[in-house]
Amino acid sequence: MTYTVQIMASALKALGRLPRADQERIRDRIDALAFAQRPAGVAKMSGTEALYRIRVGDYRVVYQVRDEALLVLVIRVGHRKDVYRQR
């Protein structure tokens, strides 16, 4: 079953600031979440109930899976040193 993938405006803005080659790699991985919501290498984030992260080189994509709505919501995209910090 295919899920809908939505990217929050803040994550889309952060993605737009990255180098073009990295943007393409990250977009490919985000698009793949529609078919495999919890792919190999995914990690459930501690301290949260429903957040997951995937690695794309030095970057991380933090997202939430809403199975009841068949939705994957991308919350954050960023470098590994920054993405886990609270705003």
C-alpha positions as CSV (number, residue, x, y, z in Angstrom):
1,M,0.0,0.0,0.0
2,T,1.3,3.4,-0.9
3,Y,1.5,6.2,1.7
4,T,1.3,9.9,0.9
5,V,4.5,11.8,1.8
6,Q,4.1,15.4,3.0
7,I,7.1,17.7,3.8
8,M,6.6,20.4,6.4
9,A,7.4,23.9,5.1
10,S,10.4,24.3,7.6
11,A,11.9,21.0,6.3
12,L,11.4,22.0,2.7
13,K,13.1,25.3,3.4
14,A,16.1,23.5,5.1
15,L,16.3,21.1,2.2
16,G,16.5,24.0,-0.3
17,R,19.6,25.4,1.5
18,L,21.6,22.2,1.0
19,P,23.9,21.5,-2.0
20,R,22.1,20.4,-5.1
21,A,23.6,16.9,-5.2
22,D,22.7,16.3,-1.5
23,Q,19.2,17.6,-2.2
24,E,18.7,15.0,-4.9
25,R,19.9,12.1,-2.8
26,I,17.6,13.2,0.1
27,R,14.6,13.7,-2.1
28,D,15.1,10.2,-3.5
29,R,15.1,8.8,0.0
30,I,12.0,10.8,1.0
31,D,10.1,9.7,-2.1
32,A,11.0,6.1,-1.2
33,L,9.2,6.5,2.1
34,A,5.9,6.3,0.3
35,F,6.6,2.6,-0.4
36,A,8.7,1.6,2.6
37,Q,7.9,3.7,5.7
38,R,10.3,1.9,7.9
39,P,13.2,0.9,5.6
40,A,16.3,-1.0,6.6
41,G,18.5,1.3,8.7
42,V,15.7,3.4,10.1
43,A,15.9,4.2,13.8
44,K,13.1,5.1,16.1
45,M,14.0,8.2,18.0
46,S,14.2,7.8,21.8
47,G,12.1,10.1,23.9
48,T,9.4,10.3,21.3
49,E,6.6,8.0,20.6
50,A,6.3,8.2,16.8
51,L,9.4,9.8,15.3
52,Y,11.8,8.0,13.1
53,R,15.0,9.0,11.3
54,I,16.9,7.9,8.3
55,R,20.5,8.6,7.4
56,V,21.5,10.1,4.0
57,G,25.2,10.6,4.2
58,D,25.9,13.3,6.8
59,Y,22.3,14.4,6.7
60,R,19.2,13.1,8.6
61,V,15.5,13.0,7.8
62,V,13.2,13.0,10.8
63,Y,9.7,11.9,10.1
64,Q,6.5,10.6,11.5
65,V,4.4,7.7,10.2
66,R,0.6,8.0,10.6
67,D,-0.6,4.5,9.7
68,E,-4.3,5.3,10.2
69,A,-4.1,8.1,7.6
70,L,-1.5,6.4,5.3
71,L,0.7,9.4,5.7
72,V,4.4,10.0,6.2
73,L,5.1,13.5,7.5
74,V,8.7,14.8,7.1
75,I,9.4,17.1,10.1
76,R,13.1,18.0,9.8
77,V,15.9,17.7,7.3
78,G,19.4,18.7,8.3
79,H,23.0,17.9,9.0
80,R,23.5,15.3,11.7
81,K,25.1,17.8,14.1
82,D,22.1,20.2,14.0
83,V,19.0,18.1,13.3
84,Y,18.5,16.8,16.8
85,R,18.7,20.1,18.6
86,Q,15.5,21.7,19.9
87,R,14.4,24.9,18.4
